[in-house]
Amino acid sequence: MNSTHKDGVYRGDYGIVYFVHDGRVIMRHLGSYYKTSTHFLFGKWDKELNEGMISTFNDAYESAPKW
């Protein structure tokens, strides 16, 4: 992992959810997904990524627009 955040799901204020895998971050905000960085990760760790999330993370990250 390339960051100080461990892989998993983080929950922030206002329903924002962050998914972290191998130092990369996808943010879900208002029903849309965006790639972002740990500099914009303002949530608390909630749980591990499940196998489905891990297997689709790369494709989701590559297709998400930048925040």
Residue pairs with C-beta under 8 A, 6 or more apart in sequence:
1 7
1 22
1 23
2 22
2 23
2 24
3 20
3 23
3 38
4 38
5 20
5 23
5 25
5 38
5 41
5 45
6 20
6 45
7 20
7 21
7 22
7 48
7 49
8 19
8 20
8 45
8 46
8 47
8 48
8 49
9 17
9 18
9 19
9 20
9 45
9 46
9 47
9 48
9 49
9 53
10 17
10 18
10 19
10 20
10 41
10 43
10 44
10 45
10 46
11 17
11 18
11 43
11 44
11 46
12 18
12 41
12 42
12 43
12 44
13 42
14 29
15 29
15 30
16 27
16 28
16 29
16 42
16 43
17 27
17 28
17 43
18 25
18 26
18 27
18 28
18 36
18 41
18 43
19 25
19 26
19 27
19 28
19 49
19 53
19 57
20 38
20 41
20 49
21 49
21 53
21 54
21 57
21 61
23 38
24 35
24 57
24 61
25 35
25 36
25 37
25 38
25 40
25 41
26 33
26 34
26 35
26 36
26 57
26 60
26 61
26 64
27 33
27 34
27 35
27 36
27 40
27 41
27 67
33 60
33 64
34 64
34 65
34 66
34 67
35 61
35 64
35 65
35 66
35 67
36 66
36 67
40 67
49 57
